[in-house]
Amino acid sequence: MTTLDNTSNVPDPSQVPVRPTAMKYGAYAAGISIIIGLIFYVFDVVDYSEQGGTGNTIASFVSYAILIGGIIMAIKHHKENELGGYITMGRSVGMGTLTALVVAIISAVYVIIFFNFVDPGALELIKESAMDQAMEKGTSDEQMEQMEGMMSFFTSPIFMSIVVIFMFTIVGVVTSLITGAVLKKDPPPFA
């Protein structure tokens, strides 16, 4: 008889916390993402003066892949090791979203530290690149002045960290929904 056949060994989900697993896997995913990001930075894979460049696309893809992998691993671990092989859709979404939020917050702090202390000139390169593209499109001087003020806001470390939190959380919810649909196995009713 397997563990899944023996419902007396299935823990009550209300007694199993979500937070420790989400924190652990979120911290792992964020740490791996930061280390790989720093490796990309050291080896000049990312070019801040080139919007949508190959290195930038690869770095974004790797970052999201690590986030998605961390969420999937957290949900699978929670199901298999903490819930006796059962998990509901709601529990999957909660676990995945919380894991994504942990990754997002750690990554947002990293973004602030990176753009303020490691490479403060990177945001200026991003801003200059956007301004150059606007000039090439024939933007008037008055529009360029307005755009420069807006670009200063949109290329600030705080705004960039807010975008990271928002995007990672959205990707986390979507990933959790998909993972939950695949891994869902409702537990037996508890007396």
Backbone bond lengths (Angstrom), bond angles and torsions (degrees), N, CA, C in turn:
res aa  C-N    CA-C-N  psi(-1)  N-CA   C-N-CA  omega(-1)  CA-C   N-CA-C  phi
1 M - - - 1.443 - - 1.531 108.43 -
2 T 1.303 117.63 130.89 1.463 121.52 -179.55 1.521 110.07 -88.36
3 T 1.318 114.61 169.00 1.458 120.80 178.73 1.523 110.65 -60.02
4 L 1.325 117.25 -37.88 1.453 120.04 -177.66 1.518 111.80 -68.61
5 D 1.313 118.67 -26.64 1.454 121.62 179.12 1.531 111.78 -79.59
6 N 1.299 117.43 -23.66 1.456 122.08 -177.30 1.525 109.03 -96.83
7 T 1.322 117.18 94.69 1.465 120.84 -175.46 1.521 112.76 -73.03
8 S 1.332 118.62 -12.17 1.464 119.27 179.09 1.528 111.65 -71.20
9 N 1.333 117.50 -19.22 1.468 121.07 178.74 1.522 113.17 -94.23
10 V 1.321 117.30 2.75 1.461 121.30 -179.03 1.525 108.47 -81.77
11 P 1.331 117.57 122.29 1.461 119.71 -179.58 1.535 111.34 -71.88
12 D 1.311 114.98 152.62 1.462 120.91 175.37 1.531 106.95 -72.73
13 P 1.350 118.56 118.71 1.471 120.81 -177.03 1.528 113.56 -56.20
14 S 1.329 117.00 -29.20 1.464 118.60 -179.76 1.530 111.88 -69.49
15 Q 1.322 116.94 -15.41 1.461 121.43 179.25 1.532 112.86 -96.92
16 V 1.338 116.96 -2.97 1.467 121.50 -177.72 1.533 108.36 -107.93
17 P 1.338 117.75 114.69 1.462 120.15 -178.51 1.545 112.42 -72.73
18 V 1.309 115.18 148.67 1.462 122.41 179.46 1.534 110.33 -91.26
19 R 1.299 115.92 -35.89 1.463 121.91 -170.46 1.528 115.55 -55.79
20 P 1.333 121.00 -47.18 1.475 118.60 -176.90 1.532 113.45 -59.31
21 T 1.312 116.71 -42.93 1.468 119.76 179.92 1.522 110.80 -67.90
22 A 1.326 117.00 -42.28 1.466 120.65 178.81 1.528 110.91 -62.40
23 M 1.324 116.30 -41.34 1.467 120.21 179.52 1.534 110.40 -64.98
24 K 1.327 116.13 -44.29 1.464 120.50 -177.86 1.530 111.14 -63.06
25 Y 1.317 116.96 -53.58 1.461 119.88 -177.45 1.528 111.71 -70.54
26 G 1.324 117.84 -32.32 1.461 120.82 175.59 1.519 111.77 -65.06
27 A 1.340 115.61 -41.72 1.470 119.98 178.36 1.526 111.04 -66.55
28 Y 1.349 116.40 -41.27 1.468 119.65 177.38 1.524 110.81 -60.45
29 A 1.330 116.73 -49.29 1.468 120.65 -177.59 1.522 111.01 -63.29
30 A 1.323 117.56 -42.81 1.462 120.59 178.91 1.524 110.99 -64.28
31 G 1.325 116.61 -43.13 1.467 120.37 179.24 1.518 112.37 -61.55
32 I 1.321 115.84 -45.44 1.473 119.68 178.55 1.519 110.51 -63.32
33 S 1.316 116.57 -42.71 1.468 120.90 179.76 1.532 111.52 -62.43
34 I 1.309 116.36 -42.38 1.467 120.72 179.22 1.527 110.87 -65.52
35 I 1.323 117.00 -44.27 1.474 120.19 179.36 1.529 110.63 -61.47
36 I 1.318 116.84 -46.08 1.466 119.67 179.26 1.525 110.29 -65.51
37 G 1.325 117.28 -38.32 1.464 120.42 176.44 1.521 112.29 -60.93
38 L 1.324 116.23 -40.99 1.466 119.83 177.68 1.528 111.43 -67.59
39 I 1.334 116.42 -37.01 1.468 119.55 176.19 1.527 109.68 -63.07
40 F 1.328 116.97 -44.34 1.468 120.67 177.31 1.535 110.45 -59.84
41 Y 1.330 116.37 -39.88 1.466 120.68 179.90 1.529 110.92 -65.76
42 V 1.332 117.24 -46.38 1.465 121.79 -178.54 1.526 111.00 -61.58
43 F 1.327 116.81 -39.26 1.468 120.76 -178.39 1.530 113.29 -93.93
44 D 1.320 117.48 15.78 1.473 123.88 176.03 1.525 113.54 53.54
45 V 1.322 116.99 39.03 1.462 120.27 175.86 1.523 109.65 -73.40
46 V 1.332 116.11 -36.54 1.457 121.71 -179.10 1.524 109.18 -94.55
47 D 1.332 115.81 132.74 1.460 121.74 178.55 1.526 107.93 -120.24
48 Y 1.342 116.50 106.83 1.459 120.88 -175.65 1.524 113.08 -71.35
49 S 1.314 117.45 -16.22 1.464 119.83 179.43 1.521 111.92 -84.91
50 E 1.321 117.52 -4.88 1.462 121.41 -176.77 1.532 108.81 -121.64
51 Q 1.333 116.12 107.52 1.463 119.21 178.90 1.517 109.98 -73.98
52 G 1.327 115.58 131.31 1.451 120.55 177.20 1.513 114.47 71.61
53 G 1.314 117.73 19.02 1.459 121.02 179.12 1.521 111.39 -67.46
54 T 1.310 116.15 164.73 1.457 121.65 -177.54 1.519 111.76 -58.78
55 G 1.329 117.70 -46.84 1.463 121.34 179.43 1.521 111.88 -61.25
56 N 1.326 116.19 -40.15 1.462 120.72 179.22 1.530 110.40 -65.48
57 T 1.323 116.52 -41.46 1.464 121.19 179.04 1.524 110.59 -64.73
58 I 1.320 116.67 -43.46 1.467 120.83 178.77 1.530 109.94 -62.31
59 A 1.328 117.42 -44.47 1.465 121.08 -179.92 1.530 111.10 -62.20
60 S 1.317 117.51 -41.83 1.466 120.58 177.98 1.521 111.05 -65.14
61 F 1.323 116.32 -43.80 1.462 120.92 179.77 1.528 110.61 -60.63
62 V 1.317 116.88 -45.99 1.473 121.25 -179.83 1.529 110.12 -62.74
63 S 1.314 116.93 -42.17 1.461 121.27 -179.81 1.528 111.23 -60.96
64 Y 1.322 116.45 -46.91 1.468 119.90 179.48 1.528 111.31 -69.47
65 A 1.318 118.00 -35.17 1.465 120.96 178.40 1.533 110.43 -63.71
66 I 1.321 116.97 -40.34 1.468 120.93 178.13 1.526 109.87 -66.08
67 L 1.322 116.94 -42.48 1.466 121.09 177.57 1.532 110.52 -58.93
68 I 1.326 116.46 -49.76 1.466 121.60 -178.82 1.532 110.41 -62.88
69 G 1.330 116.90 -43.49 1.463 120.59 178.38 1.521 111.94 -60.86
70 G 1.325 116.80 -42.13 1.464 121.00 178.77 1.519 111.99 -62.79
71 I 1.324 116.45 -40.37 1.464 120.96 179.37 1.528 110.36 -65.62
72 I 1.308 116.58 -47.86 1.471 120.77 -179.28 1.530 110.54 -61.15
73 M 1.329 116.41 -44.14 1.472 119.49 -179.96 1.526 111.21 -64.82
74 A 1.331 117.98 -38.33 1.468 120.83 179.00 1.525 110.85 -64.38
75 I 1.324 117.05 -44.34 1.461 120.59 -179.80 1.534 110.58 -65.47
76 K 1.341 116.65 -44.79 1.480 119.76 179.23 1.527 111.26 -62.67
77 H 1.330 117.07 -43.80 1.465 120.44 178.98 1.529 110.36 -60.95
78 H 1.311 116.08 -45.52 1.459 121.11 -179.19 1.531 110.75 -60.53
79 K 1.323 115.69 -44.27 1.468 120.24 179.96 1.524 111.38 -65.50
80 E 1.312 116.37 -52.39 1.466 120.82 -171.17 1.529 113.82 -78.56
81 N 1.318 117.90 -34.97 1.466 120.49 -172.86 1.524 114.50 -104.26
82 E 1.322 117.55 -18.87 1.460 119.32 -174.99 1.525 113.36 -119.37
83 L 1.325 117.26 -22.00 1.462 120.20 -176.62 1.530 113.06 -116.82
84 G 1.306 118.05 14.01 1.452 121.17 175.71 1.518 115.28 67.86
85 G 1.333 117.20 25.76 1.461 120.63 177.04 1.521 114.31 92.05
86 Y 1.320 117.44 5.21 1.466 121.63 -179.90 1.523 109.41 -119.24
87 I 1.329 116.03 147.44 1.465 120.05 173.46 1.524 108.23 -159.85
88 T 1.310 115.58 139.05 1.461 120.50 177.70 1.526 109.57 -90.45
89 M 1.303 114.85 165.12 1.461 119.96 177.99 1.537 110.54 -61.30
90 G 1.317 116.59 -44.60 1.464 120.54 -179.83 1.519 112.52 -61.44
91 R 1.313 115.93 -40.66 1.467 120.49 179.01 1.528 110.40 -65.74
92 S 1.335 116.99 -40.15 1.471 121.24 177.59 1.522 111.12 -61.80
93 V 1.326 115.41 -45.87 1.467 119.22 -179.33 1.525 110.46 -65.31
94 G 1.321 116.71 -40.86 1.465 119.56 177.92 1.522 112.23 -62.97
95 M 1.329 116.15 -46.21 1.473 120.76 179.33 1.524 110.79 -62.03
96 G 1.324 116.74 -48.39 1.461 120.55 -177.28 1.513 112.96 -65.67
97 T 1.318 116.46 -41.25 1.466 120.12 -179.64 1.526 110.88 -66.99
98 L 1.318 116.86 -42.30 1.467 119.60 178.03 1.531 110.99 -65.01
99 T 1.322 116.94 -40.22 1.467 120.47 176.81 1.526 109.99 -61.19
100 A 1.341 116.99 -45.16 1.469 121.22 179.04 1.526 110.69 -62.77
101 L 1.303 117.13 -38.48 1.463 120.44 179.74 1.530 111.17 -65.34
102 V 1.317 116.83 -38.95 1.477 120.50 176.57 1.531 109.50 -62.80
103 V 1.336 116.79 -47.16 1.474 120.50 177.52 1.522 109.70 -59.18
104 A 1.328 116.76 -43.98 1.463 121.60 -177.19 1.526 112.10 -62.81
105 I 1.307 117.03 -44.20 1.470 120.14 -178.18 1.528 110.74 -67.48
106 I 1.319 117.06 -45.40 1.469 119.97 178.22 1.528 110.00 -62.41
107 S 1.317 117.10 -42.65 1.469 121.19 179.83 1.521 111.37 -66.21
108 A 1.326 117.40 -36.94 1.468 120.84 178.52 1.532 110.76 -64.64
109 V 1.314 116.87 -41.31 1.473 120.42 176.64 1.528 109.19 -63.01
110 Y 1.331 116.20 -42.48 1.468 120.21 177.39 1.529 111.35 -60.33
111 V 1.319 117.74 -42.90 1.472 121.59 179.34 1.532 110.14 -59.03
112 I 1.316 116.27 -45.05 1.477 120.00 179.25 1.523 110.34 -61.86
113 I 1.326 116.94 -46.30 1.469 120.65 179.86 1.528 110.42 -64.49
114 F 1.335 116.94 -45.52 1.470 120.84 -177.59 1.524 111.48 -60.08
115 F 1.339 117.03 -51.24 1.461 119.68 -174.63 1.529 113.24 -78.21
116 N 1.328 118.01 -15.05 1.467 119.83 176.15 1.526 112.63 -93.67
117 F 1.347 117.64 -32.50 1.456 119.82 -171.91 1.524 115.22 -122.12
118 V 1.334 118.24 -39.78 1.463 120.55 -176.19 1.521 110.79 -77.91
119 D 1.336 117.16 -51.73 1.467 120.98 -179.35 1.527 110.53 -141.39
120 P 1.340 117.16 74.13 1.459 119.70 -178.00 1.534 113.53 -65.11
121 G 1.311 118.24 -20.68 1.458 121.12 179.65 1.525 113.99 -78.76
122 A 1.318 117.35 -11.74 1.472 120.73 -177.04 1.526 111.60 -63.58
123 L 1.319 117.02 -40.99 1.466 119.18 -179.83 1.520 111.46 -66.82
124 E 1.317 117.09 -32.56 1.470 119.97 176.57 1.529 109.87 -66.55
125 L 1.327 117.66 -38.22 1.470 121.16 175.88 1.528 111.35 -62.50
126 I 1.322 116.41 -41.29 1.466 120.71 178.16 1.528 110.00 -62.78
127 K 1.311 115.53 -44.47 1.471 120.94 -179.99 1.529 110.62 -63.58
128 E 1.325 117.41 -46.14 1.469 121.33 179.47 1.524 111.24 -62.30
129 S 1.306 117.70 -39.68 1.455 121.74 179.32 1.528 110.39 -61.73
130 A 1.325 116.49 -44.16 1.472 120.46 178.86 1.521 110.92 -65.76
131 M 1.312 116.71 -39.34 1.476 120.37 179.21 1.523 110.35 -66.30
132 D 1.331 117.60 -41.43 1.464 121.24 178.04 1.524 111.51 -61.56
133 Q 1.319 116.15 -41.18 1.462 119.73 178.70 1.524 111.00 -64.83
134 A 1.323 116.73 -38.31 1.466 120.60 178.40 1.525 110.58 -65.70
135 M 1.346 117.25 -39.12 1.469 121.06 178.48 1.521 111.14 -63.95
136 E 1.326 115.89 -41.17 1.466 120.77 179.80 1.521 111.50 -62.82
137 K 1.320 116.68 -28.28 1.465 120.92 179.58 1.528 112.19 -84.30
138 G 1.337 117.01 -1.32 1.460 120.69 176.56 1.515 114.23 85.36
139 T 1.293 117.66 30.81 1.463 121.96 178.67 1.525 109.14 -69.23
140 S 1.344 116.40 137.16 1.467 121.02 -178.11 1.529 110.50 -69.98
141 D 1.359 115.30 163.59 1.467 120.55 -179.58 1.525 111.37 -61.93
142 E 1.331 116.46 -39.65 1.461 120.47 179.97 1.534 110.29 -64.14
143 Q 1.321 116.11 -42.92 1.464 120.25 177.85 1.525 111.12 -66.34
144 M 1.327 116.26 -35.06 1.469 119.99 178.83 1.530 110.68 -64.23
145 E 1.347 117.06 -39.26 1.469 120.32 178.56 1.531 110.68 -64.36
146 Q 1.335 115.83 -43.62 1.466 119.70 177.78 1.533 110.35 -63.47
147 M 1.316 115.45 -42.24 1.459 120.54 -178.50 1.525 110.94 -64.96
148 E 1.326 116.57 -37.04 1.464 119.58 -179.50 1.521 111.42 -62.94
149 G 1.334 116.81 -40.01 1.459 120.24 177.08 1.522 111.88 -64.52
150 M 1.327 115.75 -42.55 1.460 120.18 178.78 1.523 110.91 -66.36
151 M 1.334 116.80 -40.77 1.461 120.51 -178.87 1.531 111.24 -64.86
152 S 1.319 117.05 -32.13 1.467 119.35 177.45 1.532 110.10 -62.21
153 F 1.339 116.07 -38.61 1.464 119.75 177.88 1.529 110.93 -71.19
154 F 1.332 116.07 -47.77 1.466 120.47 -175.14 1.531 113.52 -71.10
155 T 1.305 118.03 -16.30 1.465 120.57 178.00 1.537 111.90 -108.88
156 S 1.326 116.23 21.89 1.468 118.99 175.93 1.527 109.09 -84.65
157 P 1.328 117.67 150.22 1.471 120.18 178.94 1.531 113.01 -58.09
158 I 1.329 117.22 -35.93 1.465 120.40 -179.75 1.527 110.21 -65.84
159 F 1.329 117.39 -46.24 1.467 119.77 179.08 1.525 110.58 -63.17
160 M 1.327 116.47 -41.98 1.466 119.88 179.81 1.529 110.53 -61.97
161 S 1.325 117.66 -38.91 1.463 120.17 179.65 1.526 111.27 -69.25
162 I 1.331 117.62 -34.68 1.466 121.01 175.90 1.522 110.01 -64.26
163 V 1.322 116.81 -41.40 1.464 121.17 177.56 1.529 110.32 -62.24
164 V 1.329 117.08 -42.00 1.471 121.11 178.67 1.528 109.80 -59.97
165 I 1.323 117.35 -47.68 1.464 120.61 -179.76 1.526 110.46 -60.19
166 F 1.318 116.51 -46.69 1.469 120.86 -178.62 1.532 111.53 -62.75
167 M 1.327 116.90 -50.35 1.467 120.79 -176.01 1.525 111.54 -66.37
168 F 1.327 117.60 -45.15 1.463 120.39 -179.33 1.536 110.86 -63.65
169 T 1.320 117.21 -37.41 1.460 119.87 179.26 1.524 111.04 -68.27
170 I 1.322 117.60 -41.87 1.473 120.96 177.69 1.530 109.90 -62.42
171 V 1.317 117.21 -47.35 1.472 120.61 177.83 1.526 109.68 -61.14
172 G 1.316 117.29 -37.32 1.460 121.48 178.68 1.518 112.84 -63.64
173 V 1.324 116.96 -43.11 1.466 120.34 179.05 1.530 110.12 -64.32
174 V 1.329 117.29 -45.87 1.465 120.99 -179.53 1.533 110.50 -63.17
175 T 1.323 116.29 -46.02 1.468 120.53 178.50 1.522 110.99 -60.91
176 S 1.320 116.83 -41.29 1.462 121.13 179.46 1.518 112.02 -64.41
177 L 1.319 116.61 -39.52 1.463 120.24 177.78 1.526 110.79 -62.83
178 I 1.312 116.17 -45.89 1.472 120.19 -179.63 1.525 110.27 -66.14
179 T 1.330 116.79 -47.26 1.468 120.96 -179.60 1.526 110.38 -63.25
180 G 1.325 116.43 -41.61 1.459 120.49 178.36 1.519 112.25 -61.62
181 A 1.326 116.25 -39.51 1.464 119.90 179.06 1.529 110.88 -65.08
182 V 1.322 116.51 -35.99 1.465 120.73 -178.73 1.532 111.39 -77.43
183 L 1.329 117.82 -43.53 1.466 121.64 -172.98 1.528 114.57 -92.36
184 K 1.314 117.22 -6.80 1.460 120.91 -174.40 1.531 112.30 -56.22
185 K 1.322 114.26 129.09 1.455 121.69 172.61 1.510 106.56 -150.60
186 D 1.326 115.85 104.22 1.455 120.44 -175.48 1.521 111.49 -64.40
187 P 1.333 116.58 136.93 1.473 120.13 178.95 1.522 110.25 -73.24
188 P 1.319 116.55 160.25 1.452 119.45 176.40 1.529 109.16 -66.70
189 P 1.324 117.81 154.44 1.469 119.20 179.81 1.536 110.72 -65.08
190 F 1.323 115.01 142.95 1.461 120.16 178.67 1.516 109.34 -96.48
191 A 1.312 116.02 140.90 1.476 120.46 -178.88 1.502 110.90 -81.49
